[in-house]
């Protein structure tokens, strides 16, 4: 049985810093198992957020060797255990303690986005008719588990702290799911342009790279939204032709 | 959006990260690749010669000079003059100067290249979860304000770029017709140069017609595509190309440079074109 060193961010406020823990690494273990083992063996005060341990609740987001990842989905055999494994909290949100951050800002942003507003029902019984192919496009966005790793890695939030002006990739995915929904009649493009600050995104695709659900955030959500915003606000020719277009 | 005061970790310094992989390799490769292409394309544009190979009845025109608006009488020029009458006499002229801005603007405003050169040239950010220059901090403007808000012209530069692809396919078609040895008419044939130019047009087509802007224009702006089979087929096709946009971008960039180099080396007599049939 091999032993591995985990260099974990510990503490709160200015007194926080890295602390090394050594524990056994056995076959099949993930980083979250190691953190739990350290809690049991060495430091019961070590705080981390977790829930399902199956990559579906999005709670155990952290930075492992500098890469935003879910602790429960990062196997130890993917990591080089000959050197300390660095585990840090997410850096785009206020730090609470140890590996825990306060992600509540995300929920406030989500609440501000205009909700789903379906067209009038298609049938007298109050139901709608939509085609499978039209729904498929937004199904991808519904896989989001709200782990906020995309928000964490986005440099607009992480490095530039544009939280007051920028909604972030998670909320662009959420908005895209609503905007592209075949039943939806609401227009959120103005909101995305101004309050959501979609123009701040400079297409680094980091959000797509870290998404544990493999949502193609940049290509399928953000860029199509940027193009729609361009249609609506920056492209005089498209605006002119829209006069003659029938309702989509 | 709604926000409370957030007490956030300090902004990192340039290059600061806990990443243990070779995160700097990709931006370095992009930096070197784009710089090398930029230097070569500029040099080739200033040459103003060795862009049309017609030895042995061949008809190979370098893509850097196509469409050839002005040129010598034996060249496939579009306008019957060697240079525009309005061109200042003190300024050197190359037919490439008149056209390279078209595909250049397409690449410069391309969503893929934007992400790539922001990282490689401006360190904005230099790589994912790696610190960027601290001076930018909260002054960051992204593409929200001038000057980068002008990147939204991408859709306008797409259409000329698409026209260039059509012209390049015509050039490849023209490269299949060799002047007969007796000088009377042409005959069908395929040389290595023909294949080089045909592949060049194909790769540029894959890149141009797979761009995010084309995807949006062909159907991405719609919420409902059911009942529109032709549009759906086009959207599916463009989406397939778009999924591999980075690959198309790089392969077409390298190949267009190689196509120019191939014609140039033929003209210089470094090697001769092999006629397959």
Interface residues (C-beta under 8 A of the other chain):
Chain A: X63 X65 X66 X67 X68 X80 X83 X86 X88 X91 X92 X93 X94 X95 X105 X108 X109 X111 X112 X113 X131 X133 X134 X152 X153 X155 X156 X158 X159 X160 X161 X162 X163 X164 X166 X167 X171 X179 X180 X181 X182 X184 X195 X196 X197 X199 X200 X201 X202 X203 X204 X205 X206 X209 X210 X218 X219 X223 X224 X227 X228 X230 X231 X234 X235 X238 X248
Chain B: X1 X2 X3 X4 X6 X7 X8 X9 X11 X12 X17 X18 X19 X20 X21 X111 X112 X114 X115 X118 X119 X124 X125 X128 X129 X130 X131 X132 X136 X137 X138 X140 X141 X142 X143 X144 X145 X148 X149 X152 X155 X212 X213 X215 X216 X220 X221 X222 X223 X224 X225 X226 X227 X232 X242 X243 X245
